[in-house]
Amino acid sequence: MKRVMCKDGKERAFLNIAIFAKKQPQTFGDRTYTHFVSCAPKAEEREEGVNYIMGDLETRVSKPKTPTTDTVANAPGYAPNEKPDLPF
């Protein structure tokens, strides 16, 4: 970790990390880990025999944000042929 005095006058701590892809994905239970996070100290700060791996990461696929026709048709209160009961 490195402490730095920022332009706004506050002191903050920073950690230099790197993310690497694994050669072989690892599966634990229902999760598959494809990458890992490692602390990336400068060459002169590294110690022989020390493991700098901080943790594993899994790849996630984001769900679409726009509704599909199936989700709209199955939404509660959806009636395509009904006229809305609005006062205007």
PDB file of N, CA, C and O in Angstrom:
ATOM      1  N   MET A   1       0.843  -1.174   0.000  1.00  0.00           N
ATOM      2  CA  MET A   1       0.000   0.000   0.000  1.00  0.00           C
ATOM      3  C   MET A   1       0.888   1.236   0.000  1.00  0.00           C
ATOM      4  O   MET A   1       1.991   1.253   0.545  1.00  0.00           O
ATOM      5  N   LYS A   2       0.356   2.254  -0.631  1.00  0.00           N
ATOM      6  CA  LYS A   2       1.116   3.491  -0.708  1.00  0.00           C
ATOM      7  C   LYS A   2       0.199   4.637  -0.294  1.00  0.00           C
ATOM      8  O   LYS A   2      -0.911   4.769  -0.810  1.00  0.00           O
ATOM      9  N   ARG A   3       0.660   5.452   0.624  1.00  0.00           N
ATOM     10  CA  ARG A   3      -0.108   6.623   1.054  1.00  0.00           C
ATOM     11  C   ARG A   3       0.302   7.806   0.195  1.00  0.00           C
ATOM     12  O   ARG A   3       1.485   8.059  -0.036  1.00  0.00           O
ATOM     13  N   VAL A   4      -0.728   8.534  -0.277  1.00  0.00           N
ATOM     14  CA  VAL A   4      -0.490   9.655  -1.187  1.00  0.00           C
ATOM     15  C   VAL A   4      -1.298  10.853  -0.699  1.00  0.00           C
ATOM     16  O   VAL A   4      -2.458  10.713  -0.310  1.00  0.00           O
ATOM     17  N   MET A   5      -0.684  12.016  -0.721  1.00  0.00           N
ATOM     18  CA  MET A   5      -1.390  13.252  -0.403  1.00  0.00           C
ATOM     19  C   MET A   5      -1.991  13.767  -1.714  1.00  0.00           C
ATOM     20  O   MET A   5      -1.264  14.078  -2.657  1.00  0.00           O
ATOM     21  N   CYS A   6      -3.304  13.853  -1.763  1.00  0.00           N
ATOM     22  CA  CYS A   6      -4.011  14.262  -2.979  1.00  0.00           C
ATOM     23  C   CYS A   6      -4.128  15.783  -3.060  1.00  0.00           C
ATOM     24  O   CYS A   6      -3.863  16.491  -2.088  1.00  0.00           O
ATOM     25  N   LYS A   7      -4.530  16.272  -4.239  1.00  0.00           N
ATOM     26  CA  LYS A   7      -4.645  17.710  -4.467  1.00  0.00           C
ATOM     27  C   LYS A   7      -5.672  18.363  -3.557  1.00  0.00           C
ATOM     28  O   LYS A   7      -5.546  19.542  -3.227  1.00  0.00           O
ATOM     29  N   ASP A   8      -6.704  17.597  -3.140  1.00  0.00           N
ATOM     30  CA  ASP A   8      -7.738  18.167  -2.269  1.00  0.00           C
ATOM     31  C   ASP A   8      -7.304  18.229  -0.802  1.00  0.00           C
ATOM     32  O   ASP A   8      -8.087  18.632   0.057  1.00  0.00           O
ATOM     33  N   GLY A   9      -6.069  17.834  -0.513  1.00  0.00           N
ATOM     34  CA  GLY A   9      -5.532  17.915   0.834  1.00  0.00           C
ATOM     35  C   GLY A   9      -5.769  16.687   1.683  1.00  0.00           C
ATOM     36  O   GLY A   9      -5.331  16.644   2.833  1.00  0.00           O
ATOM     37  N   LYS A  10      -6.452  15.683   1.150  1.00  0.00           N
ATOM     38  CA  LYS A  10      -6.729  14.453   1.906  1.00  0.00           C
ATOM     39  C   LYS A  10      -5.679  13.406   1.570  1.00  0.00           C
ATOM     40  O   LYS A  10      -5.232  13.289   0.430  1.00  0.00           O
ATOM     41  N   GLU A  11      -5.299  12.649   2.589  1.00  0.00           N
ATOM     42  CA  GLU A  11      -4.354  11.558   2.384  1.00  0.00           C
ATOM     43  C   GLU A  11      -5.135  10.284   2.096  1.00  0.00           C
ATOM     44  O   GLU A  11      -6.072   9.945   2.819  1.00  0.00           O
ATOM     45  N   ARG A  12      -4.747   9.583   1.043  1.00  0.00           N
ATOM     46  CA  ARG A  12      -5.431   8.351   0.652  1.00  0.00           C
ATOM     47  C   ARG A  12      -4.407   7.239   0.481  1.00  0.00           C
ATOM     48  O   ARG A  12      -3.232   7.493   0.213  1.00  0.00           O
ATOM     49  N   ALA A  13      -4.876   5.988   0.641  1.00  0.00           N
ATOM     50  CA  ALA A  13      -4.012   4.822   0.462  1.00  0.00           C
ATOM     51  C   ALA A  13      -4.397   4.115  -0.826  1.00  0.00           C
ATOM     52  O   ALA A  13      -5.582   3.926  -1.103  1.00  0.00           O
ATOM     53  N   PHE A  14      -3.412   3.728  -1.609  1.00  0.00           N
ATOM     54  CA  PHE A  14      -3.630   3.038  -2.870  1.00  0.00           C
ATOM     55  C   PHE A  14      -2.892   1.706  -2.850  1.00  0.00           C
ATOM     56  O   PHE A  14      -1.838   1.570  -2.229  1.00  0.00           O
ATOM     57  N   LEU A  15      -3.471   0.722  -3.544  1.00  0.00           N
ATOM     58  CA  LEU A  15      -2.860  -0.594  -3.670  1.00  0.00           C
ATOM     59  C   LEU A  15      -2.772  -0.922  -5.148  1.00  0.00           C
ATOM     60  O   LEU A  15      -3.783  -0.882  -5.851  1.00  0.00           O
ATOM     61  N   ASN A  16      -1.600  -1.239  -5.624  1.00  0.00           N
ATOM     62  CA  ASN A  16      -1.388  -1.575  -7.020  1.00  0.00           C
ATOM     63  C   ASN A  16      -1.742  -3.046  -7.228  1.00  0.00           C
ATOM     64  O   ASN A  16      -1.102  -3.923  -6.648  1.00  0.00           O
ATOM     65  N   ILE A  17      -2.765  -3.325  -8.057  1.00  0.00           N
ATOM     66  CA  ILE A  17      -3.180  -4.705  -8.312  1.00  0.00           C
ATOM     67  C   ILE A  17      -3.150  -4.990  -9.804  1.00  0.00           C
ATOM     68  O   ILE A  17      -3.078  -4.076 -10.624  1.00  0.00           O
ATOM     69  N   ALA A  18      -3.207  -6.272 -10.142  1.00  0.00           N
ATOM     70  CA  ALA A  18      -3.282  -6.712 -11.534  1.00  0.00           C
ATOM     71  C   ALA A  18      -4.262  -7.876 -11.604  1.00  0.00           C
ATOM     72  O   ALA A  18      -4.389  -8.642 -10.649  1.00  0.00           O
ATOM     73  N   ILE A  19      -4.955  -8.011 -12.730  1.00  0.00           N
ATOM     74  CA  ILE A  19      -5.894  -9.106 -12.950  1.00  0.00           C
ATOM     75  C   ILE A  19      -5.356  -9.956 -14.091  1.00  0.00           C
ATOM     76  O   ILE A  19      -5.008  -9.443 -15.155  1.00  0.00           O
ATOM     77  N   PHE A  20      -5.292 -11.269 -13.854  1.00  0.00           N
ATOM     78  CA  PHE A  20      -4.748 -12.207 -14.828  1.00  0.00           C
ATOM     79  C   PHE A  20      -5.767 -13.291 -15.152  1.00  0.00           C
ATOM     80  O   PHE A  20      -6.560 -13.685 -14.297  1.00  0.00           O
ATOM     81  N   ALA A  21      -5.740 -13.772 -16.393  1.00  0.00           N
ATOM     82  CA  ALA A  21      -6.564 -14.915 -16.786  1.00  0.00           C
ATOM     83  C   ALA A  21      -5.858 -16.187 -16.338  1.00  0.00           C
ATOM     84  O   ALA A  21      -4.636 -16.296 -16.444  1.00  0.00           O
ATOM     85  N   LYS A  22      -6.635 -17.155 -15.832  1.00  0.00           N
ATOM     86  CA  LYS A  22      -6.044 -18.431 -15.424  1.00  0.00           C
ATOM     87  C   LYS A  22      -5.775 -19.288 -16.659  1.00  0.00           C
ATOM     88  O   LYS A  22      -6.494 -19.196 -17.654  1.00  0.00           O
ATOM     89  N   LYS A  23      -4.742 -20.118 -16.592  1.00  0.00           N
ATOM     90  CA  LYS A  23      -4.457 -21.032 -17.695  1.00  0.00           C
ATOM     91  C   LYS A  23      -5.564 -22.066 -17.815  1.00  0.00           C
ATOM     92  O   LYS A  23      -5.979 -22.415 -18.920  1.00  0.00           O
ATOM     93  N   GLN A  24      -6.038 -22.551 -16.688  1.00  0.00           N
ATOM     94  CA  GLN A  24      -7.133 -23.519 -16.643  1.00  0.00           C
ATOM     95  C   GLN A  24      -8.176 -22.998 -15.670  1.00  0.00           C
ATOM     96  O   GLN A  24      -7.842 -22.757 -14.510  1.00  0.00           O
ATOM     97  N   PRO A  25      -9.445 -22.810 -16.093  1.00  0.00           N
ATOM     98  CA  PRO A  25     -10.486 -22.373 -15.157  1.00  0.00           C
ATOM     99  C   PRO A  25     -10.673 -23.395 -14.039  1.00  0.00           C
ATOM    100  O   PRO A  25     -10.522 -24.595 -14.266  1.00  0.00           O
ATOM    101  N   GLN A  26     -10.999 -22.929 -12.842  1.00  0.00           N
ATOM    102  CA  GLN A  26     -11.229 -23.804 -11.699  1.00  0.00           C
ATOM    103  C   GLN A  26     -12.695 -23.738 -11.315  1.00  0.00           C
ATOM    104  O   GLN A  26     -13.286 -22.659 -11.291  1.00  0.00           O
ATOM    105  N   THR A  27     -13.290 -24.897 -11.011  1.00  0.00           N
ATOM    106  CA  THR A  27     -14.686 -24.958 -10.616  1.00  0.00           C
ATOM    107  C   THR A  27     -14.769 -25.394  -9.163  1.00  0.00           C
ATOM    108  O   THR A  27     -14.166 -26.392  -8.768  1.00  0.00           O
ATOM    109  N   PHE A  28     -15.526 -24.634  -8.367  1.00  0.00           N
ATOM    110  CA  PHE A  28     -15.813 -24.961  -6.975  1.00  0.00           C
ATOM    111  C   PHE A  28     -17.320 -24.869  -6.817  1.00  0.00           C
ATOM    112  O   PHE A  28     -17.885 -23.776  -6.865  1.00  0.00           O
ATOM    113  N   GLY A  29     -17.977 -26.007  -6.629  1.00  0.00           N
ATOM    114  CA  GLY A  29     -19.428 -26.002  -6.524  1.00  0.00           C
ATOM    115  C   GLY A  29     -20.035 -25.609  -7.857  1.00  0.00           C
ATOM    116  O   GLY A  29     -19.729 -26.218  -8.882  1.00  0.00           O
ATOM    117  N   ASP A  30     -20.892 -24.599  -7.855  1.00  0.00           N
ATOM    118  CA  ASP A  30     -21.539 -24.155  -9.089  1.00  0.00           C
ATOM    119  C   ASP A  30     -20.858 -22.927  -9.706  1.00  0.00           C
ATOM    120  O   ASP A  30     -21.406 -22.317 -10.625  1.00  0.00           O
ATOM    121  N   ARG A  31     -19.680 -22.562  -9.216  1.00  0.00           N
ATOM    122  CA  ARG A  31     -18.964 -21.385  -9.729  1.00  0.00           C
ATOM    123  C   ARG A  31     -17.681 -21.798 -10.440  1.00  0.00           C
ATOM    124  O   ARG A  31     -16.972 -22.707 -10.006  1.00  0.00           O
ATOM    125  N   THR A  32     -17.402 -21.106 -11.544  1.00  0.00           N
ATOM    126  CA  THR A  32     -16.175 -21.348 -12.286  1.00  0.00           C
ATOM    127  C   THR A  32     -15.354 -20.073 -12.274  1.00  0.00           C
ATOM    128  O   THR A  32     -15.819 -19.019 -12.707  1.00  0.00           O
ATOM    129  N   TYR A  33     -14.139 -20.173 -11.779  1.00  0.00           N
ATOM    130  CA  TYR A  33     -13.243 -19.025 -11.660  1.00  0.00           C
ATOM    131  C   TYR A  33     -12.285 -19.008 -12.846  1.00  0.00           C
ATOM    132  O   TYR A  33     -11.566 -19.977 -13.089  1.00  0.00           O
ATOM    133  N   THR A  34     -12.282 -17.903 -13.578  1.00  0.00           N
ATOM    134  CA  THR A  34     -11.498 -17.798 -14.803  1.00  0.00           C
ATOM    135  C   THR A  34     -10.328 -16.822 -14.692  1.00  0.00           C
ATOM    136  O   THR A  34      -9.427 -16.847 -15.531  1.00  0.00           O
ATOM    137  N   HIS A  35     -10.328 -15.961 -13.669  1.00  0.00           N
ATOM    138  CA  HIS A  35      -9.283 -14.953 -13.485  1.00  0.00           C
ATOM    139  C   HIS A  35      -8.889 -14.884 -12.013  1.00  0.00           C
ATOM    140  O   HIS A  35      -9.581 -15.436 -11.157  1.00  0.00           O
ATOM    141  N   PHE A  36      -7.792 -14.216 -11.718  1.00  0.00           N
ATOM    142  CA  PHE A  36      -7.409 -13.974 -10.327  1.00  0.00           C
ATOM    143  C   PHE A  36      -6.814 -12.590 -10.174  1.00  0.00           C
ATOM    144  O   PHE A  36      -6.288 -12.015 -11.127  1.00  0.00           O
ATOM    145  N   VAL A  37      -6.906 -12.059  -8.956  1.00  0.00           N
ATOM    146  CA  VAL A  37      -6.380 -10.738  -8.628  1.00  0.00           C
ATOM    147  C   VAL A  37      -5.085 -10.924  -7.853  1.00  0.00           C
ATOM    148  O   VAL A  37      -5.012 -11.741  -6.935  1.00  0.00           O
ATOM    149  N   SER A  38      -4.081 -10.175  -8.222  1.00  0.00           N
ATOM    150  CA  SER A  38      -2.791 -10.261  -7.555  1.00  0.00           C
ATOM    151  C   SER A  38      -2.307  -8.862  -7.205  1.00  0.00           C
ATOM    152  O   SER A  38      -2.486  -7.915  -7.971  1.00  0.00           O
ATOM    153  N   CYS A  39      -1.695  -8.751  -6.037  1.00  0.00           N
ATOM    154  CA  CYS A  39      -1.030  -7.514  -5.670  1.00  0.00           C
ATOM    155  C   CYS A  39       0.208  -7.415  -6.557  1.00  0.00           C
ATOM    156  O   CYS A  39       0.897  -8.412  -6.773  1.00  0.00           O
ATOM    157  N   ALA A  40       0.489  -6.245  -7.061  1.00  0.00           N
ATOM    158  CA  ALA A  40       1.606  -6.097  -7.985  1.00  0.00           C
ATOM    159  C   ALA A  40       2.658  -5.135  -7.416  1.00  0.00           C
ATOM    160  O   ALA A  40       2.761  -3.991  -7.858  1.00  0.00           O
ATOM    161  N   PRO A  41       3.442  -5.608  -6.429  1.00  0.00           N
ATOM    162  CA  PRO A  41       4.483  -4.728  -5.898  1.00  0.00           C
ATOM    163  C   PRO A  41       5.606  -4.524  -6.911  1.00  0.00           C
ATOM    164  O   PRO A  41       5.786  -5.323  -7.830  1.00  0.00           O
ATOM    165  N   LYS A  42       6.342  -3.460  -6.727  1.00  0.00           N
ATOM    166  CA  LYS A  42       7.483  -3.195  -7.599  1.00  0.00           C
ATOM    167  C   LYS A  42       8.503  -4.308  -7.419  1.00  0.00           C
ATOM    168  O   LYS A  42       8.528  -4.971  -6.382  1.00  0.00           O
ATOM    169  N   ALA A  43       9.334  -4.512  -8.415  1.00  0.00           N
ATOM    170  CA  ALA A  43      10.315  -5.603  -8.391  1.00  0.00           C
ATOM    171  C   ALA A  43      11.221  -5.531  -7.163  1.00  0.00           C
ATOM    172  O   ALA A  43      11.557  -6.562  -6.581  1.00  0.00           O
ATOM    173  N   GLU A  44      11.616  -4.334  -6.770  1.00  0.00           N
ATOM    174  CA  GLU A  44      12.516  -4.198  -5.614  1.00  0.00           C
ATOM    175  C   GLU A  44      11.795  -4.432  -4.283  1.00  0.00           C
ATOM    176  O   GLU A  44      12.445  -4.633  -3.257  1.00  0.00           O
ATOM    177  N   GLU A  45      10.444  -4.408  -4.290  1.00  0.00           N
ATOM    178  CA  GLU A  45       9.678  -4.629  -3.063  1.00  0.00           C
ATOM    179  C   GLU A  45       9.246  -6.083  -2.883  1.00  0.00           C
ATOM    180  O   GLU A  45       8.766  -6.451  -1.811  1.00  0.00           O
ATOM    181  N   ARG A  46       9.407  -6.912  -3.910  1.00  0.00           N
ATOM    182  CA  ARG A  46       8.967  -8.308  -3.849  1.00  0.00           C
ATOM    183  C   ARG A  46       9.890  -9.132  -2.967  1.00  0.00           C
ATOM    184  O   ARG A  46      11.095  -8.893  -2.892  1.00  0.00           O
ATOM    185  N   GLU A  47       9.278 -10.122  -2.292  1.00  0.00           N
ATOM    186  CA  GLU A  47      10.051 -11.038  -1.463  1.00  0.00           C
ATOM    187  C   GLU A  47       9.996 -12.427  -2.061  1.00  0.00           C
ATOM    188  O   GLU A  47       8.954 -12.843  -2.568  1.00  0.00           O
ATOM    189  N   GLU A  48      11.094 -13.145  -2.010  1.00  0.00           N
ATOM    190  CA  GLU A  48      11.193 -14.504  -2.546  1.00  0.00           C
ATOM    191  C   GLU A  48      10.255 -15.438  -1.778  1.00  0.00           C
ATOM    192  O   GLU A  48      10.242 -15.441  -0.547  1.00  0.00           O
ATOM    193  N   GLY A  49       9.478 -16.225  -2.511  1.00  0.00           N
ATOM    194  CA  GLY A  49       8.607 -17.226  -1.899  1.00  0.00           C
ATOM    195  C   GLY A  49       7.279 -16.701  -1.370  1.00  0.00           C
ATOM    196  O   GLY A  49       6.522 -17.463  -0.769  1.00  0.00           O
ATOM    197  N   VAL A  50       6.973 -15.415  -1.578  1.00  0.00           N
ATOM    198  CA  VAL A  50       5.715 -14.842  -1.095  1.00  0.00           C
ATOM    199  C   VAL A  50       4.683 -14.906  -2.211  1.00  0.00           C
ATOM    200  O   VAL A  50       4.962 -14.530  -3.349  1.00  0.00           O
ATOM    201  N   ASN A  51       3.474 -15.392  -1.873  1.00  0.00           N
ATOM    202  CA  ASN A  51       2.376 -15.483  -2.828  1.00  0.00           C
ATOM    203  C   ASN A  51       1.567 -14.190  -2.751  1.00  0.00           C
ATOM    204  O   ASN A  51       1.018 -13.864  -1.698  1.00  0.00           O
ATOM    205  N   TYR A  52       1.490 -13.464  -3.843  1.00  0.00           N
ATOM    206  CA  TYR A  52       0.799 -12.180  -3.855  1.00  0.00           C
ATOM    207  C   TYR A  52      -0.628 -12.270  -4.405  1.00  0.00           C
ATOM    208  O   TYR A  52      -1.242 -11.239  -4.680  1.00  0.00           O
ATOM    209  N   ILE A  53      -1.165 -13.481  -4.572  1.00  0.00           N
ATOM    210  CA  ILE A  53      -2.529 -13.645  -5.083  1.00  0.00           C
ATOM    211  C   ILE A  53      -3.516 -13.254  -3.995  1.00  0.00           C
ATOM    212  O   ILE A  53      -3.405 -13.702  -2.853  1.00  0.00           O
ATOM    213  N   MET A  54      -4.490 -12.409  -4.358  1.00  0.00           N
ATOM    214  CA  MET A  54      -5.464 -11.912  -3.396  1.00  0.00           C
ATOM    215  C   MET A  54      -6.793 -12.655  -3.478  1.00  0.00           C
ATOM    216  O   MET A  54      -7.483 -12.778  -2.466  1.00  0.00           O
ATOM    217  N   GLY A  55      -7.168 -13.149  -4.642  1.00  0.00           N
ATOM    218  CA  GLY A  55      -8.444 -13.847  -4.762  1.00  0.00           C
ATOM    219  C   GLY A  55      -8.765 -14.209  -6.197  1.00  0.00           C
ATOM    220  O   GLY A  55      -8.101 -13.768  -7.135  1.00  0.00           O
ATOM    221  N   ASP A  56      -9.817 -15.036  -6.349  1.00  0.00           N
ATOM    222  CA  ASP A  56     -10.263 -15.489  -7.659  1.00  0.00           C
ATOM    223  C   ASP A  56     -11.457 -14.669  -8.134  1.00  0.00           C
ATOM    224  O   ASP A  56     -12.190 -14.094  -7.329  1.00  0.00           O
ATOM    225  N   LEU A  57     -11.639 -14.624  -9.447  1.00  0.00           N
ATOM    226  CA  LEU A  57     -12.760 -13.911 -10.055  1.00  0.00           C
ATOM    227  C   LEU A  57     -13.498 -14.855 -10.996  1.00  0.00           C
ATOM    228  O   LEU A  57     -12.893 -15.719 -11.631  1.00  0.00           O
ATOM    229  N   GLU A  58     -14.820 -14.675 -11.076  1.00  0.00           N
ATOM    230  CA  GLU A  58     -15.594 -15.452 -12.031  1.00  0.00           C
ATOM    231  C   GLU A  58     -16.160 -14.529 -13.098  1.00  0.00           C
ATOM    232  O   GLU A  58     -16.408 -13.352 -12.836  1.00  0.00           O
ATOM    233  N   THR A  59     -16.364 -15.051 -14.285  1.00  0.00           N
ATOM    234  CA  THR A  59     -16.941 -14.275 -15.369  1.00  0.00           C
ATOM    235  C   THR A  59     -18.458 -14.349 -15.253  1.00  0.00           C
ATOM    236  O   THR A  59     -19.024 -15.431 -15.097  1.00  0.00           O
ATOM    237  N   ARG A  60     -19.105 -13.206 -15.330  1.00  0.00           N
ATOM    238  CA  ARG A  60     -20.568 -13.157 -15.270  1.00  0.00           C
ATOM    239  C   ARG A  60     -21.101 -12.540 -16.546  1.00  0.00           C
ATOM    240  O   ARG A  60     -20.478 -11.658 -17.137  1.00  0.00           O
ATOM    241  N   VAL A  61     -22.251 -13.012 -16.959  1.00  0.00           N
ATOM    242  CA  VAL A  61     -22.920 -12.475 -18.129  1.00  0.00           C
ATOM    243  C   VAL A  61     -24.066 -11.615 -17.641  1.00  0.00           C
ATOM    244  O   VAL A  61     -24.922 -12.078 -16.887  1.00  0.00           O
ATOM    245  N   SER A  62     -24.084 -10.356 -18.073  1.00  0.00           N
ATOM    246  CA  SER A  62     -25.135  -9.461 -17.610  1.00  0.00           C
ATOM    247  C   SER A  62     -26.454  -9.792 -18.297  1.00  0.00           C
ATOM    248  O   SER A  62     -26.485 -10.254 -19.438  1.00  0.00           O
ATOM    249  N   LYS A  63     -27.530  -9.547 -17.580  1.00  0.00           N
ATOM    250  CA  LYS A  63     -28.864  -9.804 -18.116  1.00  0.00           C
ATOM    251  C   LYS A  63     -29.301  -8.579 -18.921  1.00  0.00           C
ATOM    252  O   LYS A  63     -28.921  -7.455 -18.596  1.00  0.00           O
ATOM    253  N   PRO A  64     -30.098  -8.794 -19.968  1.00  0.00           N
ATOM    254  CA  PRO A  64     -30.542  -7.646 -20.754  1.00  0.00           C
ATOM    255  C   PRO A  64     -31.437  -6.731 -19.927  1.00  0.00           C
ATOM    256  O   PRO A  64     -32.234  -7.197 -19.114  1.00  0.00           O
ATOM    257  N   LYS A  65     -31.297  -5.427 -20.142  1.00  0.00           N
ATOM    258  CA  LYS A  65     -32.070  -4.457 -19.372  1.00  0.00           C
ATOM    259  C   LYS A  65     -33.391  -4.123 -20.047  1.00  0.00           C
ATOM    260  O   LYS A  65     -34.323  -3.672 -19.382  1.00  0.00           O
ATOM    261  N   THR A  66     -33.490  -4.336 -21.350  1.00  0.00           N
ATOM    262  CA  THR A  66     -34.747  -4.052 -22.040  1.00  0.00           C
ATOM    263  C   THR A  66     -35.666  -5.250 -21.896  1.00  0.00           C
ATOM    264  O   THR A  66     -35.212  -6.388 -22.012  1.00  0.00           O
ATOM    265  N   PRO A  67     -36.942  -5.022 -21.646  1.00  0.00           N
ATOM    266  CA  PRO A  67     -37.864  -6.142 -21.480  1.00  0.00           C
ATOM    267  C   PRO A  67     -38.100  -6.868 -22.803  1.00  0.00           C
ATOM    268  O   PRO A  67     -38.144  -6.248 -23.865  1.00  0.00           O
ATOM    269  N   THR A  68     -38.247  -8.168 -22.724  1.00  0.00           N
ATOM    270  CA  THR A  68     -38.572  -8.961 -23.904  1.00  0.00           C
ATOM    271  C   THR A  68     -40.080  -9.108 -23.996  1.00  0.00           C
ATOM    272  O   THR A  68     -40.797  -8.783 -23.050  1.00  0.00           O
ATOM    273  N   THR A  69     -40.561  -9.590 -25.114  1.00  0.00           N
ATOM    274  CA  THR A  69     -42.008  -9.770 -25.272  1.00  0.00           C
ATOM    275  C   THR A  69     -42.547 -10.773 -24.264  1.00  0.00           C
ATOM    276  O   THR A  69     -43.679 -10.632 -23.803  1.00  0.00           O
ATOM    277  N   ASP A  70     -41.761 -11.780 -23.915  1.00  0.00           N
ATOM    278  CA  ASP A  70     -42.202 -12.765 -22.924  1.00  0.00           C
ATOM    279  C   ASP A  70     -42.353 -12.139 -21.541  1.00  0.00           C
ATOM    280  O   ASP A  70     -43.328 -12.415 -20.841  1.00  0.00           O
ATOM    281  N   THR A  71     -41.395 -11.295 -21.140  1.00  0.00           N
ATOM    282  CA  THR A  71     -41.491 -10.700 -19.809  1.00  0.00           C
ATOM    283  C   THR A  71     -42.628  -9.696 -19.726  1.00  0.00           C
ATOM    284  O   THR A  71     -43.250  -9.560 -18.672  1.00  0.00           O
ATOM    285  N   VAL A  72     -42.915  -8.987 -20.818  1.00  0.00           N
ATOM    286  CA  VAL A  72     -44.027  -8.039 -20.825  1.00  0.00           C
ATOM    287  C   VAL A  72     -45.355  -8.795 -20.796  1.00  0.00           C
ATOM    288  O   VAL A  72     -46.254  -8.439 -20.035  1.00  0.00           O
ATOM    289  N   ALA A  73     -45.482  -9.824 -21.611  1.00  0.00           N
ATOM    290  CA  ALA A  73     -46.730 -10.592 -21.680  1.00  0.00           C
ATOM    291  C   ALA A  73     -47.026 -11.301 -20.362  1.00  0.00           C
ATOM    292  O   ALA A  73     -48.193 -11.508 -20.029  1.00  0.00           O
ATOM    293  N   ASN A  74     -46.002 -11.676 -19.612  1.00  0.00           N
ATOM    294  CA  ASN A  74     -46.194 -12.380 -18.335  1.00  0.00           C
ATOM    295  C   ASN A  74     -46.220 -11.450 -17.130  1.00  0.00           C
ATOM    296  O   ASN A  74     -46.320 -11.911 -15.993  1.00  0.00           O
ATOM    297  N   ALA A  75     -46.130 -10.157 -17.368  1.00  0.00           N
ATOM    298  CA  ALA A  75     -46.133  -9.196 -16.267  1.00  0.00           C
ATOM    299  C   ALA A  75     -47.527  -9.141 -15.632  1.00  0.00           C
ATOM    300  O   ALA A  75     -48.533  -9.228 -16.336  1.00  0.00           O
ATOM    301  N   PRO A  76     -47.586  -8.999 -14.305  1.00  0.00           N
ATOM    302  CA  PRO A  76     -48.901  -8.924 -13.655  1.00  0.00           C
ATOM    303  C   PRO A  76     -49.671  -7.691 -14.112  1.00  0.00           C
ATOM    304  O   PRO A  76     -49.109  -6.599 -14.203  1.00  0.00           O
ATOM    305  N   GLY A  77     -50.941  -7.867 -14.394  1.00  0.00           N
ATOM    306  CA  GLY A  77     -51.788  -6.759 -14.801  1.00  0.00           C
ATOM    307  C   GLY A  77     -51.717  -6.415 -16.282  1.00  0.00           C
ATOM    308  O   GLY A  77     -52.311  -5.424 -16.707  1.00  0.00           O
ATOM    309  N   TYR A  78     -51.007  -7.206 -17.078  1.00  0.00           N
ATOM    310  CA  TYR A  78     -50.886  -6.926 -18.505  1.00  0.00           C
ATOM    311  C   TYR A  78     -52.120  -7.442 -19.233  1.00  0.00           C
ATOM    312  O   TYR A  78     -52.434  -8.629 -19.154  1.00  0.00           O
ATOM    313  N   ALA A  79     -52.811  -6.572 -19.931  1.00  0.00           N
ATOM    314  CA  ALA A  79     -53.980  -6.950 -20.732  1.00  0.00           C
ATOM    315  C   ALA A  79     -53.907  -6.158 -22.031  1.00  0.00           C
ATOM    316  O   ALA A  79     -54.280  -4.985 -22.041  1.00  0.00           O
ATOM    317  N   PRO A  80     -53.437  -6.756 -23.137  1.00  0.00           N
ATOM    318  CA  PRO A  80     -53.189  -5.999 -24.370  1.00  0.00           C
ATOM    319  C   PRO A  80     -54.447  -5.449 -25.040  1.00  0.00           C
ATOM    320  O   PRO A  80     -54.362  -4.420 -25.710  1.00  0.00           O
ATOM    321  N   ASN A  81     -55.596  -6.080 -24.890  1.00  0.00           N
ATOM    322  CA  ASN A  81     -56.800  -5.637 -25.589  1.00  0.00           C
ATOM    323  C   ASN A  81     -57.738  -4.816 -24.710  1.00  0.00           C
ATOM    324  O   ASN A  81     -58.815  -4.427 -25.160  1.00  0.00           O
ATOM    325  N   GLU A  82     -57.358  -4.552 -23.499  1.00  0.00           N
ATOM    326  CA  GLU A  82     -58.192  -3.795 -22.570  1.00  0.00           C
ATOM    327  C   GLU A  82     -57.899  -2.311 -22.698  1.00  0.00           C
ATOM    328  O   GLU A  82     -56.741  -1.911 -22.814  1.00  0.00           O
ATOM    329  N   LYS A  83     -58.956  -1.485 -22.676  1.00  0.00           N
ATOM    330  CA  LYS A  83     -58.746  -0.037 -22.707  1.00  0.00           C
ATOM    331  C   LYS A  83     -58.445   0.430 -21.287  1.00  0.00           C
ATOM    332  O   LYS A  83     -59.111   0.001 -20.344  1.00  0.00           O
ATOM    333  N   PRO A  84     -57.452   1.303 -21.120  1.00  0.00           N
ATOM    334  CA  PRO A  84     -57.138   1.766 -19.757  1.00  0.00           C
ATOM    335  C   PRO A  84     -58.257   2.599 -19.175  1.00  0.00           C
ATOM    336  O   PRO A  84     -58.927   3.337 -19.897  1.00  0.00           O
ATOM    337  N   ASP A  85     -58.461   2.490 -17.899  1.00  0.00           N
ATOM    338  CA  ASP A  85     -59.521   3.222 -17.192  1.00  0.00           C
ATOM    339  C   ASP A  85     -58.920   4.516 -16.644  1.00  0.00           C
ATOM    340  O   ASP A  85     -58.711   4.673 -15.441  1.00  0.00           O
ATOM    341  N   LEU A  86     -58.649   5.439 -17.577  1.00  0.00           N
ATOM    342  CA  LEU A  86     -58.041   6.711 -17.196  1.00  0.00           C
ATOM    343  C   LEU A  86     -59.050   7.833 -17.319  1.00  0.00           C
ATOM    344  O   LEU A  86     -59.872   7.808 -18.236  1.00  0.00           O
ATOM    345  N   PRO A  87     -59.022   8.818 -16.433  1.00  0.00           N
ATOM    346  CA  PRO A  87     -60.001   9.912 -16.477  1.00  0.00           C
ATOM    347  C   PRO A  87     -59.714  10.948 -17.560  1.00  0.00           C
ATOM    348  O   PRO A  87     -60.509  11.875 -17.713  1.00  0.00           O
ATOM    349  N   PHE A  88     -58.647  10.847 -18.302  1.00  0.00           N
ATOM    350  CA  PHE A  88     -58.344  11.852 -19.316  1.00  0.00           C
ATOM    351  C   PHE A  88     -58.187  11.215 -20.677  1.00  0.00           C
ATOM    352  O   PHE A  88     -57.928  11.911 -21.659  1.00  0.00           O
TER     353      PHE A  88
END
